[in-house]
Amino acid sequence: MLSLRAPVAICRKATCSTVRRSLFPRRRGLLTLAIETSCDDTSVAIVEKNEATKAAKIHFLENVTADSNAYRGVHPIIALESHQANLAKLVNKALAHLPVASGNVGGHKLITLADGSKPRVKPDFISATRGPGMRTNLFVGVDTGKALSVGWQIPFIGVHHMQAHLLTPRLVSSLGQDQCSTGHTTPPPPITPEFPFLSILVSGGHSILVKSSSLTDHEIMVSSADIAIGDSLDKAAREILPAPLLQTAKNTMYGKMLEEYAFPNGSADYGDYRPPMTRGEEVIKRETPWGWSLTTPFANTRHLQFSFSSIASAVNKITTKREESGQSLSLEERVDLARESMRVCFEHLASRTIIALETLRQQKPDERVKTLVVSGGVAANQFLMTVLRSFLDVRGFGHVDVVAPPPSLCTDNAAMIGWAGLEMFEAGWRTDLSCRALRKWSLDPQADDGGILGPDGWQKA
């Protein structure tokens, strides 16, 4: 897990057992095959968790992203056809990575693959993204998952996509549990972050700030009034990046391309970043040598809401004005515009996060939030992580850790779906086979649909 506090070694010789034990020394753990098809990523994973040690293992994880380059963004039909073409093949490939049966299989039935290879342990249950997302695409995964559930006669769990993103750092924590073995008499370290914690879920489709009090109790404190931050950055990137670079792009992750274009040397290019020390400094416009500036949304208010559409619109106006005057953006101006668009987006995100933390401190002074989780595709942006850490340090929240999954687990993937399924399964939840995919599905139990446990189909074991 990426942590922006002082690095602490996970395992030291003085505290760890000198005898290295395997991840699952006595018997295998709880095993799930997981499917993700909410948008344009087709993903399958096999995830295992040992109930005694709390250690997790990803036996298999593979993604196929639909090729929508010609449309410069996600195309629903192309994404659907990609799911239909690739999901069965990924499931078939994953089966070869199920644990091979040993002498003691804990009473679980075995499966033998079509090629006659060694018997393998059958999963305990199937996890598949039920929503929110593109409903037709979701049904490809949900129906495949239910079919596997029926064929293997094992339970099915329809997973909430955003809950899975929020819980991903807990998966990363559990993956590291085997790195420090403390023996049988010492309980394993807790899976972190422990509840309650704050999460910023930022992607091409979502921008929300959530307080997570338990596995199923997630209060949405801030959401976007218009478009998601990832969408805003993608739109800005399509205006800023040179045409040859866009034309040769291998995918539609334009926000990631924008970061690489603006900061080709990584942190060395923004090492001198300094955050606004006060709310008053946030309203000061940063003039540029090019005669334009970008305004931070809601800079004059403490309103708990995000807004990112104005940033993309401002970038469009700047580039359009240049084109109409017969001038083209120079390389230097493009880089400055890329950096400013990200800075304004990220400082707006950080500003609302600080206000939310201050609000929680006033409401519950005895309950200190210790962790800020950043998840979703935009969480892979290292400049964002620097801005958040800097804001917390200068605004009185230096004690709050900022953590994010590694980039491979920030974007949509089936491993996070499997982990969320494991946590829900351990809590006793199952999903009835009559369930249907949900295009909209809130996290918050106070929402009209009742949040994670609101829709029909949940069963308590």
Backbone hydrogen bonds, N-H to C=O, Kabsch-Sander energy under -0.5 kcal/mol:
donor,donor_aa,acceptor,acceptor_aa,energy
2,L,404,A,-2.8
4,L,402,V,-1.7
15,T,12,R,-1.1
16,C,12,R,-2.3
17,S,181,S,-2.4
20,R,18,T,-0.7
30,L,49,K,-3.0
32,T,47,V,-2.4
33,L,125,F,-1.3
34,A,32,T,-0.5
34,A,45,A,-3.2
35,I,127,S,-1.8
36,E,43,S,-2.4
42,T,40,D,-0.6
42,T,64,V,-3.1
43,S,36,E,-2.1
43,S,41,D,-0.6
44,V,62,E,-1.8
45,A,34,A,-2.1
46,I,60,F,-2.2
47,V,32,T,-2.1
48,E,57,K,-2.6
49,K,30,L,-2.3
50,N,55,A,-3.0
51,E,49,K,-0.6
54,K,50,N,-2.1
56,A,174,S,-1.7
57,K,48,E,-2.4
59,H,46,I,-2.2
59,H,57,K,-0.8
60,F,46,I,-1.2
62,E,44,V,-1.9
64,V,42,T,-2.4
66,A,40,D,-2.5
68,S,66,A,-1.2
71,Y,68,S,-1.7
72,R,68,S,-0.6
72,R,69,N,-1.2
73,G,68,S,-1.1
79,A,75,H,-2.8
80,L,76,P,-2.4
81,E,77,I,-2.6
82,S,78,I,-1.9
83,H,79,A,-2.1
84,Q,80,L,-2.4
85,A,81,E,-1.9
86,N,82,S,-1.9
87,L,83,H,-2.6
90,L,86,N,-2.3
91,V,87,L,-2.6
92,N,88,A,-2.4
93,K,89,K,-2.0
94,A,90,L,-2.4
95,L,91,V,-1.7
96,A,92,N,-0.6
96,A,93,K,-0.7
97,H,94,A,-2.5
98,L,95,L,-1.4
101,A,119,P,-2.4
105,V,103,G,-0.6
108,H,105,V,-1.8
111,I,120,R,-3.2
116,G,113,L,-2.2
120,R,111,I,-3.7
121,V,99,P,-2.5
122,K,109,K,-1.9
124,D,31,L,-2.4
125,F,31,L,-1.1
126,I,155,P,-2.3
127,S,33,L,-2.5
128,A,157,I,-2.1
129,T,35,I,-1.9
130,R,159,V,-2.6
131,G,159,V,-1.2
133,G,439,R,-1.3
134,M,38,S,-2.6
135,R,133,G,-0.7
138,L,134,M,-2.8
139,F,135,R,-2.0
140,V,136,T,-0.9
140,V,137,N,-0.6
141,G,137,N,-1.1
142,V,138,L,-2.9
143,D,139,F,-2.7
144,T,140,V,-1.5
145,G,141,G,-2.7
146,K,142,V,-2.6
147,A,143,D,-2.1
148,L,144,T,-2.2
149,S,145,G,-2.1
150,V,146,K,-2.4
151,G,147,A,-2.8
152,W,148,L,-2.6
153,Q,149,S,-1.0
154,I,149,S,-2.0
157,I,126,I,-2.5
159,V,128,A,-2.8
159,V,157,I,-0.7
161,H,131,G,-3.4
161,H,159,V,-0.6
164,A,160,H,-2.1
165,H,161,H,-1.6
166,L,162,M,-2.3
167,L,163,Q,-1.8
168,T,164,A,-0.7
168,T,165,H,-0.9
170,R,167,L,-1.2
171,L,167,L,-1.3
172,V,168,T,-2.2
173,S,169,P,-2.3
174,S,170,R,-2.2
175,L,171,L,-2.4
176,G,172,V,-1.1
177,Q,174,S,-1.3
179,Q,176,G,-1.7
180,C,177,Q,-0.8
182,T,180,C,-0.5
197,F,212,S,-1.7
198,L,371,T,-2.3
199,S,210,V,-2.8
200,I,373,V,-3.3
201,L,199,S,-0.6
201,L,208,I,-2.7
202,V,200,I,-0.8
202,V,375,S,-2.6
203,S,206,H,-2.8
208,I,201,L,-1.8
209,L,222,V,-2.7
210,V,199,S,-3.1
210,V,208,I,-0.5
211,K,219,E,-2.9
212,S,197,F,-3.1
212,S,210,V,-0.7
213,S,211,K,-0.7
213,S,217,D,-2.6
214,S,217,D,-1.2
218,H,216,T,-0.8
218,H,443,L,-0.7
219,E,211,K,-2.8
220,I,218,H,-0.6
221,M,209,L,-2.4
221,M,219,E,-0.9
222,V,209,L,-1.6
224,S,207,S,-0.6
225,A,306,F,-3.2
230,G,203,S,-2.1
231,D,203,S,-0.5
232,S,228,A,-2.2
233,L,229,I,-2.4
234,D,230,G,-2.2
235,K,231,D,-2.5
236,A,232,S,-2.4
237,A,233,L,-2.6
238,R,234,D,-2.1
239,E,235,K,-1.0
239,E,236,A,-0.6
240,I,236,A,-2.3
241,L,237,A,-2.7
245,L,242,P,-0.7
246,L,242,P,-1.8
247,Q,243,A,-2.6
248,T,244,P,-1.3
249,A,246,L,-1.1
254,Y,252,T,-2.0
257,M,253,M,-1.7
258,L,254,Y,-2.4
259,E,255,G,-1.8
260,E,256,K,-2.1
261,Y,257,M,-2.3
262,A,258,L,-2.7
263,F,259,E,-2.7
266,G,263,F,-2.0
268,A,265,N,-1.3
269,D,266,G,-2.1
270,Y,267,S,-0.9
273,Y,270,Y,-1.7
282,E,278,T,-0.7
282,E,279,R,-0.7
283,V,279,R,-0.6
283,V,280,G,-0.8
284,I,281,E,-0.9
287,E,285,K,-0.9
288,T,292,W,-0.8
291,G,288,T,-1.7
299,A,296,T,-1.3
301,T,298,F,-1.6
305,Q,303,H,-2.0
306,F,223,S,-2.6
311,I,308,F,-0.6
312,A,308,F,-1.3
313,S,309,S,-2.3
314,A,310,S,-2.3
315,V,311,I,-2.0
316,N,312,A,-2.0
317,K,313,S,-2.2
318,I,314,A,-2.0
319,T,315,V,-2.4
320,T,316,N,-2.6
321,K,317,K,-2.3
322,R,318,I,-1.7
323,E,319,T,-2.1
324,E,320,T,-2.7
325,S,321,K,-1.4
326,G,323,E,-1.3
327,Q,322,R,-2.2
334,R,330,S,-2.4
335,V,331,L,-2.2
336,D,332,E,-2.3
337,L,333,E,-2.6
338,A,334,R,-2.4
339,R,335,V,-2.5
340,E,336,D,-2.5
341,S,337,L,-2.3
342,M,338,A,-1.7
343,R,339,R,-2.6
344,V,340,E,-2.8
345,C,341,S,-1.8
346,F,342,M,-2.8
347,E,343,R,-2.8
348,H,344,V,-2.0
349,L,345,C,-1.9
350,A,346,F,-2.5
351,S,347,E,-2.7
352,R,348,H,-2.0
353,T,349,L,-1.6
354,I,350,A,-2.3
355,I,351,S,-2.0
356,A,352,R,-2.2
357,L,353,T,-2.4
358,E,354,I,-2.5
359,T,355,I,-2.2
360,L,356,A,-2.4
361,R,357,L,-2.2
362,Q,358,E,-1.8
363,Q,359,T,-2.1
364,K,360,L,-3.0
367,E,364,K,-1.5
368,R,366,D,-0.8
369,V,367,E,-0.6
370,K,196,P,-0.6
370,K,368,R,-0.5
372,L,401,D,-3.4
373,V,198,L,-3.4
373,V,371,T,-0.6
374,V,403,V,-2.6
375,S,200,I,-2.6
375,S,373,V,-0.5
378,V,202,V,-1.7
379,A,202,V,-0.6
379,A,376,G,-1.6
380,A,377,G,-1.4
381,N,378,V,-2.1
382,Q,380,A,-0.6
385,M,381,N,-1.4
386,T,382,Q,-1.8
387,V,383,F,-2.4
388,L,384,L,-2.5
389,R,385,M,-2.3
390,S,386,T,-2.4
391,F,387,V,-2.5
392,L,388,L,-2.3
393,D,389,R,-2.0
394,V,390,S,-1.9
395,R,391,F,-1.4
396,G,393,D,-0.5
397,F,392,L,-2.7
400,V,397,F,-1.6
401,D,370,K,-2.9
401,D,399,H,-0.5
403,V,372,L,-2.3
403,V,401,D,-0.6
404,A,2,L,-1.8
409,L,406,P,-2.3
410,C,406,P,-0.6
410,C,407,P,-1.0
411,T,407,P,-1.1
417,I,413,N,-0.8
418,G,414,A,-2.6
419,W,415,A,-2.3
420,A,416,M,-2.4
421,G,417,I,-2.2
422,L,418,G,-2.3
423,E,419,W,-2.5
424,M,420,A,-2.4
425,F,421,G,-2.8
426,E,422,L,-2.6
427,A,423,E,-1.3
428,G,425,F,-1.6
429,W,424,M,-2.5
430,R,459,Q,-2.5
431,T,156,F,-2.9
432,D,457,G,-3.3
435,C,432,D,-1.8
438,L,130,R,-3.0
447,A,444,D,-1.9
450,G,447,A,-1.6
452,I,443,L,-1.0
453,L,450,G,-0.5
454,G,451,G,-1.5
458,W,455,P,-0.7
459,Q,430,R,-2.8
461,A,428,G,-4.1
461,A,459,Q,-0.6
